[in-house]
Amino acid sequence: MRVSIGIDLGSSRVKLLALDETGESLGVTMASYATDSRHPGWAEQNPDRWWDALRLAMSEMLARPSLRGAKVDAIGMTGQMHGAVLLDEQATALRPAVMWSDGRADAETSEIEKIIPRDELVALTGNRANVSFTAPKIMWLARNEPEVMARTRWIVQPKDALRARLTGEVYGDVSDASATLLFDLRARAWSDEICRKLKIDRGLLAPLTESEACGGNLREDAARALGLPAGISVAVGGADAPTAALGLGLASEASSHGTVLLSLGTGGQVLAPVAEPKIDPEGRLHGLCHVVPGQWCVMAAILSAAASLDWVVRLLRSGDPNGARELLAAAAKVPAGSDGLLFLPYLRGERTPHFDPTASGAMVGLKISHGAPEITRAVLEGVAFALAEGLELIRDLGLRPQAGVVAGGGVNKLWQQILADVLNMPVTLGATEHASGRGAALLGAVAAGIAPSTAISTWPLPGDTRVMEPIPENVAMYAKRLAVYRKLYATLPKI
């Protein structure tokens, strides 16, 4: 039995998913690591902790009975987007990685829009300047840590730094690169023009390939540390959201049949595969390369999806291991609409549609009769309203989504039904909540020659899936609530 293992380097943990040569899952393992904040608004991770977590998760994976006698032939990669990892000539990290949630480069973000007019930047990259993206992070590092930049040979994304430790070779892929603000979306290549205007050394950016290409082979020292044979093919891999779309069978606009990915991770996304670049002229949506060669994605992104649920669980059931389950069970008994309570999920600022890092969350309509169940349901509804705003913008580009498939660590039955009602479309539970890991394993299988690129999107998805149809009376009520929700951002004062 030939096996491909997908490595998903997430915001808080690494997840491994193993597939056999027919696409059947052989199991999932994971291990966590911390995010450090040395100053307010900073978010950094130590790449050595990624390695420690990978070793632990791989040890558990290889000990699973389902892998006994199996031949691990391939590794695929995916991970969190918009990071900046500085590597030296030996591909060793020179400082902690600056993560997507880091907000230190606000001044540099404003500077980019002064140097390159927004319409020009969006037309070329498919994206507007945002503090989460890689380009302003590089500008901040060059300005504030010149001695570290002087020793830097490569600036890469998190999954690319981890892969370099596996193979000794440095590559990037077009899906992650398209989320840096340094990329020509239509050409699927780094933009020399943008690098020149922003005074970023183009030579520091890793050479790019498509996501399914081989990015080197597992070297001896890494193989010993992980308990794997040396020489295994390691796919370059891709950004987490497009890789998740592949993992759930959304490999192309045609094959997706009007289905969009609804991702409920730490942040949330609505992602639609497209056959050619689709760009919102105002830059409220993200234009990205798909991990499928010759295809693209359009994506709405919010910053606090499952993070909003985690926040309310900490607030109301801190330290209770059953807190989340009990809150959701109680919220399920609350009628749709949360008794008039509305929640803005802008706990860490917001992207789509406002692109405002200073935006604040809010509970609006609180009454003395409201308790934990109403507050919890309002949080789930607020995230659904935020995703609905993104879906509307995607429709404005001429796309006609007819259904959604939901995946991510925040997925639960109540939230799935709320999404179906708010978005007014059938919402299917993703066949695996570990969609990015499955997509990474598929990319690994292609790179190793286990399966051709044209075959992996047809491999069967695991298990039965649950479909939630919209409830007509809830759809009508939520449409009215969404109209009120849309007005809140402009109405509430900045504090």
C-alpha positions as CSV (number, residue, x, y, z in Angstrom):
1,M,0.0,0.0,0.0
2,R,1.4,3.4,-1.1
3,V,0.7,6.3,1.2
4,S,0.7,10.1,0.9
5,I,0.8,12.2,4.1
6,G,-0.5,15.7,4.0
7,I,1.0,18.2,6.4
8,D,-1.2,21.2,7.3
9,L,0.7,23.8,9.3
10,G,-2.2,25.7,10.8
11,S,-2.5,28.8,13.0
12,S,-2.3,26.8,16.2
13,R,-1.4,23.2,15.4
14,V,0.0,21.0,12.7
15,K,-2.4,18.3,11.4
16,L,-1.4,15.2,9.4
17,L,-3.7,13.2,7.2
18,A,-2.7,10.0,5.5
19,L,-4.2,8.7,2.3
20,D,-3.7,5.4,0.5
21,E,-3.4,5.1,-3.3
22,T,-7.2,5.0,-3.8
23,G,-7.8,8.2,-1.8
24,E,-9.0,6.4,1.4
25,S,-8.1,8.2,4.7
26,L,-5.9,6.2,7.0
27,G,-6.1,8.6,9.9
28,V,-5.4,12.1,11.3
29,T,-3.0,13.2,14.0
30,M,-2.1,16.7,15.3
31,A,0.0,18.6,17.7
32,S,-0.2,22.2,19.0
33,Y,2.2,25.1,19.3
34,A,1.9,28.6,20.7
35,T,1.6,32.0,19.2
36,D,3.7,34.7,20.9
37,S,2.9,38.4,21.3
38,R,5.9,40.3,22.5
39,H,4.1,43.6,21.9
40,P,0.4,44.5,21.4
41,G,-0.7,43.5,17.9
42,W,2.2,41.2,17.2
43,A,1.8,37.6,16.4
44,E,4.8,35.4,16.0
45,Q,5.6,31.7,16.0
46,N,8.9,29.8,16.6
47,P,9.6,27.6,13.6
48,D,11.4,25.2,15.9
49,R,8.1,24.6,17.6
50,W,6.6,23.7,14.2
51,W,9.3,21.0,13.9
52,D,8.7,19.7,17.4
53,A,5.0,19.5,16.7
54,L,5.5,17.7,13.4
55,R,7.8,15.1,15.0
56,L,5.2,14.4,17.6
57,A,2.3,14.2,15.2
58,M,4.3,12.0,12.8
59,S,5.3,9.6,15.5
60,E,1.6,9.2,16.4
61,M,0.7,8.8,12.7
62,L,3.2,6.1,12.0
63,A,2.1,4.2,15.1
64,R,-1.5,3.9,13.8
65,P,-2.5,0.3,13.0
66,S,-3.8,1.5,9.6
67,L,-0.2,2.3,8.5
68,R,1.3,-1.0,9.5
69,G,3.0,-2.5,6.4
70,A,2.3,0.7,4.4
71,K,5.0,2.3,2.3
72,V,5.0,6.1,2.8
73,D,5.9,7.4,-0.7
74,A,4.8,11.0,-0.6
75,I,4.4,14.1,1.5
76,G,2.3,17.2,0.6
77,M,2.3,20.6,2.3
78,T,-0.2,23.3,3.1
79,G,-0.4,26.0,5.7
80,Q,-1.5,29.4,7.0
81,M,-1.2,32.2,4.5
82,H,0.3,35.8,4.5
83,G,3.3,35.0,6.7
84,A,6.9,36.1,6.6
85,V,9.7,33.7,7.6
86,L,13.3,34.9,7.1
87,L,15.8,32.2,6.2
88,D,19.6,32.3,5.9
89,E,21.7,30.5,3.3
90,Q,21.2,27.2,5.1
91,A,17.4,27.7,5.1
92,T,17.5,28.2,8.9
93,A,15.0,30.7,10.4
94,L,16.8,33.9,11.6
95,R,13.9,35.2,13.8
96,P,10.4,34.1,14.8
97,A,8.0,33.9,11.9
98,V,5.6,36.9,11.5
99,M,2.1,35.4,11.2
100,W,-1.0,36.4,9.2
101,S,-2.7,37.8,12.3
102,D,0.2,40.2,13.1
103,G,-0.9,43.8,12.8
104,R,2.4,45.7,13.4
105,A,2.8,46.9,9.8
106,D,-0.1,49.3,9.7
107,A,2.0,52.3,8.7
108,E,3.6,50.3,5.9
109,T,0.2,49.2,4.6
110,S,-0.9,52.8,4.3
111,E,2.5,53.6,2.6
112,I,1.9,50.9,0.0
113,E,-1.4,52.6,-1.1
114,K,0.4,55.9,-1.4
115,I,3.1,54.4,-3.6
116,I,0.8,52.3,-5.8
117,P,-2.8,53.6,-6.3
118,R,-5.3,51.1,-5.1
119,D,-7.0,50.5,-8.5
120,E,-3.6,49.8,-10.0
121,L,-2.6,47.4,-7.2
122,V,-5.9,45.5,-7.3
123,A,-5.8,45.2,-11.1
124,L,-2.4,43.6,-11.0
125,T,-2.5,41.5,-7.8
126,G,-6.2,40.9,-7.4
127,N,-5.9,42.3,-3.8
128,R,-5.7,45.6,-2.0
129,A,-3.1,46.5,0.6
130,N,-3.8,44.9,4.0
131,V,-1.9,44.7,7.2
132,S,-2.2,40.9,7.2
133,F,-0.4,40.5,3.9
134,T,3.3,39.7,3.5
135,A,4.5,42.8,1.6
136,P,4.0,45.3,4.5
137,K,5.5,42.8,6.9
138,I,8.7,42.7,4.8
139,M,8.8,46.5,4.6
140,W,8.5,46.7,8.5
141,L,11.2,44.1,9.0
142,A,13.6,46.0,6.6
143,R,12.9,49.2,8.4
144,N,13.1,48.0,12.0
145,E,15.4,45.0,11.8
146,P,18.0,45.8,9.1
147,E,20.7,43.6,10.7
148,V,18.4,40.6,10.4
149,M,17.4,41.5,6.8
150,A,21.1,41.8,5.9
151,R,21.6,38.1,6.8
152,T,18.4,37.0,5.0
153,R,18.7,34.9,1.9
154,W,15.1,33.9,1.5
155,I,11.7,35.2,2.6
156,V,9.1,32.4,2.5
157,Q,5.7,31.3,3.8
158,P,5.4,29.1,6.9
159,K,4.8,25.8,5.0
160,D,7.8,26.6,2.7
161,A,10.1,27.1,5.7
162,L,9.0,23.7,7.1
163,R,9.4,22.0,3.8
164,A,12.9,23.5,3.5
165,R,13.8,21.8,6.8
166,L,12.5,18.5,5.2
167,T,14.3,18.8,1.9
168,G,17.0,21.4,2.2
169,E,15.5,23.1,-0.9
170,V,13.6,26.4,-1.0
171,Y,10.5,26.9,-3.2
172,G,7.3,28.8,-3.1
173,D,4.0,28.1,-4.8
174,V,1.6,30.3,-6.8
175,S,-1.3,30.0,-4.4
176,D,0.6,31.3,-1.4
177,A,2.5,33.8,-3.5
178,S,-0.8,35.3,-4.8
179,A,-1.6,36.2,-1.1
180,T,1.5,38.3,-0.5
181,L,0.7,41.5,-2.5
182,L,3.9,40.9,-4.6
183,F,2.4,38.8,-7.3
184,D,1.0,39.3,-10.8
185,L,-2.2,37.3,-10.6
186,R,-2.8,36.8,-14.3
187,A,0.9,35.9,-15.1
188,R,1.1,33.5,-12.1
189,A,4.5,35.0,-11.3
190,W,6.3,37.5,-8.9
191,S,5.8,41.1,-10.0
192,D,9.1,42.8,-10.6
193,E,7.2,46.1,-10.9
194,I,5.7,45.9,-7.4
195,C,9.0,44.7,-5.9
196,R,10.8,47.7,-7.5
197,K,8.2,50.2,-6.3
198,L,8.2,48.9,-2.8
199,K,12.0,48.5,-2.7
200,I,11.7,44.8,-1.9
201,D,14.6,42.7,-3.2
202,R,13.1,40.4,-5.8
203,G,16.0,38.0,-5.3
204,L,14.9,37.3,-1.7
205,L,11.6,35.7,-2.9
206,A,11.6,32.0,-3.4
207,P,11.4,30.5,-7.0
208,L,7.8,29.6,-7.7
209,T,6.1,26.4,-9.0
210,E,2.6,25.0,-9.2
211,S,1.4,23.4,-6.0
212,E,1.5,19.8,-7.2
213,A,5.2,20.0,-8.3
214,C,7.9,18.1,-6.4
215,G,9.7,20.5,-4.1
216,G,12.6,18.1,-3.2
217,N,13.1,14.8,-1.4
218,L,13.2,14.0,2.3
219,R,16.8,14.3,3.4
220,E,18.6,11.9,5.7
221,D,18.5,13.9,8.9
222,A,14.9,14.8,8.6
223,A,13.9,11.3,7.7
224,R,15.7,9.9,10.8
225,A,13.9,12.5,13.0
226,L,10.5,11.7,11.6
227,G,10.9,7.9,11.4
228,L,10.5,7.9,7.6
229,P,12.7,6.6,4.8
230,A,14.9,9.1,3.1
231,G,14.2,10.2,-0.4
232,I,10.4,10.5,-0.1
233,S,9.0,13.0,-2.6
234,V,7.7,16.3,-1.0
235,A,5.2,18.3,-3.0
236,V,5.6,22.1,-2.9
237,G,2.0,22.3,-1.7
238,G,-0.3,25.3,-1.4
239,A,-2.1,27.9,0.7
240,D,-4.6,26.4,3.1
241,A,-7.9,27.7,1.7
242,P,-7.4,26.7,-2.0
243,T,-5.9,23.4,-0.7
244,A,-9.0,22.8,1.4
245,A,-11.1,23.4,-1.8
246,L,-9.1,20.6,-3.6
247,G,-9.5,18.4,-0.6
248,L,-13.3,18.7,-0.8
249,G,-13.5,18.1,-4.5
250,L,-13.8,21.8,-5.5
251,A,-11.1,21.5,-8.1
252,S,-12.5,23.7,-10.8
253,E,-15.3,26.0,-11.6
254,A,-16.9,23.4,-13.9
255,S,-16.5,20.5,-11.5
256,S,-17.8,22.5,-8.5
257,H,-21.2,23.0,-10.1
258,G,-21.8,26.3,-8.4
259,T,-20.6,25.1,-5.0
260,V,-18.5,27.4,-2.8
261,L,-16.3,26.4,0.1
262,L,-17.5,27.8,3.5
263,S,-14.5,27.6,5.9
264,L,-14.9,27.9,9.6
265,G,-11.4,27.9,10.9
266,T,-9.9,30.6,13.2
267,G,-10.9,33.0,10.4
268,G,-13.6,32.3,7.9
269,Q,-13.7,32.2,4.1
270,V,-16.1,31.9,1.2
271,L,-14.1,30.5,-1.7
272,A,-15.2,30.0,-5.3
273,P,-13.0,28.2,-7.9
274,V,-12.9,30.0,-11.2
275,A,-11.4,29.3,-14.7
276,E,-9.9,32.8,-15.0
277,P,-9.0,35.6,-12.6
278,K,-12.0,37.4,-11.2
279,I,-11.1,40.7,-9.5
280,D,-13.3,43.0,-7.5
281,P,-12.3,46.5,-8.6
282,E,-12.6,47.8,-5.0
283,G,-10.4,45.0,-3.7
284,R,-13.0,43.8,-1.1
285,L,-12.4,40.2,-2.2
286,H,-9.2,38.3,-2.6
287,G,-8.0,37.1,-6.0
288,L,-5.9,33.9,-5.7
289,C,-4.3,31.2,-7.7
290,H,-5.9,27.8,-7.1
291,V,-3.6,24.9,-6.3
292,V,-4.9,23.3,-9.5
293,P,-2.7,24.4,-12.4
294,G,-4.3,27.0,-14.7
295,Q,-7.1,27.8,-12.3
296,W,-7.9,30.6,-9.9
297,C,-10.1,31.4,-6.9
298,V,-12.0,34.3,-5.6
299,M,-12.3,34.5,-1.9
300,A,-14.1,36.6,0.8
301,A,-12.2,36.4,4.2
302,I,-13.3,37.4,7.7
303,L,-10.8,37.4,10.6
304,S,-12.8,35.8,13.4
305,A,-15.0,32.8,12.6
306,A,-14.3,29.9,15.0
307,A,-12.3,32.5,16.9
308,S,-15.6,34.2,17.8
309,L,-17.0,31.0,19.1
310,D,-13.8,30.3,21.1
311,W,-14.1,33.8,22.5
312,V,-17.7,33.3,23.7
313,V,-16.8,29.9,25.2
314,R,-13.9,31.4,27.1
315,L,-16.1,34.3,28.3
316,L,-19.0,32.2,29.5
317,R,-17.5,28.8,30.3
318,S,-13.8,29.4,31.0
319,G,-12.0,26.3,32.2
320,D,-15.0,24.0,31.5
321,P,-14.0,21.2,29.2
322,N,-17.7,20.7,28.3
323,G,-18.4,24.4,27.9
324,A,-18.6,24.5,24.1
325,R,-20.8,21.5,23.8
326,E,-23.2,22.8,26.5
327,L,-23.4,26.3,25.1
328,L,-24.2,25.0,21.6
329,A,-26.8,22.6,22.9
330,A,-28.5,25.5,24.7
331,A,-28.2,27.8,21.7
332,A,-29.9,25.3,19.5
333,K,-33.0,25.7,21.7
334,V,-33.1,29.5,21.0
335,P,-35.4,30.5,18.1
336,A,-33.6,31.9,15.0
337,G,-32.8,35.5,15.4
338,S,-31.5,35.2,19.0
339,D,-34.4,37.3,20.4
340,G,-33.3,40.4,18.6
341,L,-29.6,40.2,19.5
342,L,-27.0,41.0,16.8
343,F,-23.3,40.3,16.9
344,L,-20.5,42.0,14.9
345,P,-17.6,39.5,14.7
346,Y,-14.9,42.1,14.3
347,L,-12.9,40.9,17.3
348,R,-9.5,41.4,15.5
349,G,-10.6,44.0,12.9
350,E,-12.1,42.8,9.6
351,R,-11.3,42.2,6.0
352,T,-14.2,41.5,3.7
353,P,-15.9,43.8,3.1
354,H,-14.5,46.6,5.2
355,F,-10.7,46.0,5.3
356,D,-10.5,47.9,8.6
357,P,-8.0,46.6,11.1
358,T,-9.4,49.0,13.7
359,A,-13.0,47.6,13.4
360,S,-14.4,46.4,16.8
361,G,-16.8,43.7,17.6
362,A,-20.2,44.5,19.2
363,M,-23.3,43.0,20.8
364,V,-26.3,45.1,19.8
365,G,-29.8,44.8,21.2
366,L,-28.9,43.3,24.6
367,K,-31.8,42.9,27.1
368,I,-31.9,41.7,30.6
369,S,-33.7,38.6,29.4
370,H,-30.7,37.5,27.3
371,G,-28.4,34.8,28.6
372,A,-25.7,32.6,27.5
373,P,-27.8,30.7,25.0
374,E,-28.9,33.8,23.1
375,I,-25.4,35.3,23.2
376,T,-23.9,32.1,21.8
377,R,-26.5,31.8,19.0
378,A,-26.0,35.5,18.1
379,V,-22.3,34.8,17.7
380,L,-22.9,32.0,15.2
381,E,-25.5,34.2,13.4
382,G,-23.1,37.2,13.3
383,V,-20.3,35.1,11.6
384,A,-22.9,33.8,9.1
385,F,-24.0,37.4,8.3
386,A,-20.4,38.4,7.7
387,L,-19.9,35.4,5.3
388,A,-23.2,36.4,3.6
389,E,-21.7,39.9,2.8
390,G,-18.8,38.1,1.1
391,L,-21.0,35.8,-0.8
392,E,-23.0,38.8,-2.2
393,L,-19.8,40.4,-3.5
394,I,-18.8,37.1,-5.2
395,R,-22.2,37.2,-6.9
396,D,-21.5,40.7,-8.0
397,L,-18.6,39.4,-10.1
398,G,-21.1,37.4,-12.1
399,L,-20.7,34.0,-10.3
400,R,-23.9,32.1,-9.3
401,P,-23.2,30.0,-6.3
402,Q,-26.0,27.5,-5.7
403,A,-24.7,25.5,-2.7
404,G,-22.0,25.5,-0.1
405,V,-19.8,22.9,1.5
406,V,-18.7,23.7,5.0
407,A,-15.5,22.6,6.7
408,G,-13.1,23.6,9.4
409,G,-12.6,23.1,13.1
410,G,-15.5,25.3,14.1
411,V,-18.2,23.2,12.2
412,N,-21.2,22.0,14.2
413,K,-24.7,21.0,13.3
414,L,-26.4,24.2,14.5
415,W,-23.9,26.5,12.7
416,Q,-24.4,24.5,9.5
417,Q,-28.1,25.1,9.6
418,I,-27.7,28.8,10.4
419,L,-25.4,29.1,7.3
420,A,-28.0,27.3,5.1
421,D,-30.7,29.7,6.4
422,V,-28.7,33.0,6.2
423,L,-27.1,32.1,2.8
424,N,-30.4,30.6,1.5
425,M,-28.7,27.6,-0.1
426,P,-28.2,23.9,0.8
427,V,-25.0,23.5,2.9
428,T,-23.3,20.2,2.9
429,L,-21.0,19.1,5.7
430,G,-17.5,18.6,4.2
431,A,-16.6,14.9,4.0
432,T,-13.7,15.7,6.2
433,E,-13.1,18.6,8.6
434,H,-9.4,18.2,7.8
435,A,-9.9,19.3,4.2
436,S,-6.6,21.2,3.9
437,G,-4.7,18.1,5.1
438,R,-6.5,15.9,2.6
439,G,-5.8,18.4,-0.2
440,A,-2.1,18.4,0.8
441,A,-2.0,14.6,0.7
442,L,-3.5,14.7,-2.8
443,L,-0.9,17.2,-4.0
444,G,1.8,14.9,-2.5
445,A,0.3,11.9,-4.4
446,V,0.6,13.8,-7.7
447,A,4.2,14.9,-7.0
448,A,5.2,11.4,-6.2
449,G,3.5,9.9,-9.3
450,I,1.0,7.9,-7.2
451,A,-1.8,9.4,-9.2
452,P,-2.0,11.8,-12.1
453,S,-3.2,15.4,-11.6
454,T,-6.4,14.7,-13.6
455,A,-7.4,11.8,-11.3
456,I,-7.1,13.2,-7.7
457,S,-10.2,15.4,-7.9
458,T,-12.3,12.3,-8.8
459,W,-11.1,10.2,-5.9
460,P,-14.0,9.4,-3.6
461,L,-14.6,11.7,-0.6
462,P,-14.7,9.8,2.7
463,G,-18.0,8.8,4.4
464,D,-21.5,10.1,4.2
465,T,-22.2,13.8,4.3
466,R,-24.9,15.8,6.1
467,V,-26.9,18.3,4.0
468,M,-28.9,21.1,5.6
469,E,-31.6,22.7,3.5
470,P,-32.7,26.3,4.2
471,I,-35.8,26.6,6.3
472,P,-38.1,29.1,4.5
473,E,-39.4,31.0,7.5
474,N,-35.8,31.4,8.8
475,V,-34.6,32.6,5.4
476,A,-37.2,35.4,5.4
477,M,-36.4,36.4,8.9
478,Y,-32.7,36.3,8.4
479,A,-32.9,38.5,5.3
480,K,-34.4,41.2,7.4
481,R,-31.8,40.8,10.1
482,L,-29.0,40.9,7.6
483,A,-30.3,44.2,6.3
484,V,-30.0,45.6,9.9
485,Y,-26.6,44.0,10.3
486,R,-25.2,45.7,7.2
487,K,-26.0,49.1,8.7
488,L,-24.2,48.6,12.0
489,Y,-20.6,49.0,10.9
490,A,-21.2,52.5,9.6
491,T,-23.6,53.4,12.4
492,L,-21.6,52.4,15.5
493,P,-19.0,54.9,16.7
494,K,-15.3,54.1,16.7
495,I,-14.1,53.8,20.2
